[in-house]
């Protein structure tokens, strides 16, 4: 019974923790411009993150060490540094976007300018990272994030033409008036949002925090293979809501306040309250995860003592790195830059950094020295290699598409 | 002697390295210039007007939707205020981008004036909604203003899209191979 509860909790937190500000904004933007014409990208991205997240979880469970630690040891300091630089910078951008997202969610609840909420959000992130236990912070935000299911409920309440929505999803096409390059730009952004690098680093470091062993591989597979696809369905529901309410009204999403309009339209104040709580939990949870990921990647590369299972005094540089990360994020947001814009750039640059994140994981998951009998099987390797090609294509296309489309304008 | 030769070789290598560094700098500058040219060159005044009208229309429609939700008691006042604030910022951004665009012809100048008027009307309506939520004026009275502003922007969007299509057709017609003609 206790085991069943632990598995259920893991799956639920994986669902609630899957969606972050990047998923929220990108899916809503895409839904308001292309309907469900890019739902296939979410599907591709979810399969990709499932493949690599369970791989990195297995590496951590078998070796007892986080992925990043092994990357440096296995590939050497130079390759490790390239990986670190790309991952850390993208991660910093994502921390900024998530803290901005928390401030925007609080604005929806209070109408107080988000600039006032930024220091509050940053302090909240720091104090939780400093004081709360790993399992507590993961479970509370993940479970509260489940309230985002209200987007799926709202989609049903809106009583859309399901045939039309299915048609958009199953026979994707570029709508009139939208350039083909813009369609592909958002395809890359959506892919980057689904496969954000921090998710993998957080997942593998979390496995070490929770002291996973080979016995936990099954549980980790279930968390990933059930939780993430259901999280992907939430993403599609967000796009679906935007497609039903915002697209016909010519409302292209540029702010978080527009993302919740369909929910209020469908379910009134109660549904809206659930949506705001869900967005707050999702962005706050992701802010915690990205902040921790910043500390994890730096500490694991430089060989510092790390982990929430240690007291802060025993992992001082790990905690200091996170504090500096949070301060940089606040500094960026204090310039007045639109957090939504930061989010849009963070998902695109995530796509650029994907090969540097995922190739080393594939190499290590095939190394018998670390993995013993738990190396990848042939089918897993075949799927992972196909994904590596997709990841490489997305990474190469991201910057040219960003320039040609004027960031999807 | 050999030391001198080695010194010469070193000098030659330094020059080669310098040349390669120079070439890299030129290539990097050219890439940046190309990127800037692509970003700047891809947007004609008509494109800017069309984009601003779309942005303005989205903002006014957002305001209309949230005002209807507020009237039906389906949203929180705090959320409505935040939404209207975002809509107002979008309209100001759109107006600024249009106001700062040079018009190369009389037609473009007339279009710019028309777009600015439509965006101003939208901004007035959104401000009216924001004021009404704060207790100044009636929220019901704002709805027709928002609808009128949305209709004007919608009509302008069709007009600017048509102008952009005509311009594209003219450009293709002027091409040496006769375009699609």
Interface residues (C-beta under 8 A of the other chain):
Chain A: X107 X108 X109 X110 X111 X177 X245 X249 X250 X251 X252 X254 X255 X257 X258 X260 X261 X264 X265 X268 X269 X272 X273 X276 X403 X404 X406 X409
Chain B: X35 X38 X39 X42 X43 X51 X54 X55 X57 X58 X61 X62 X64 X65 X66 X69 X72 X73 X74 X75 X76 X77 X78 X79 X81 X82 X83 X85 X86 X90 X154 X157 X161
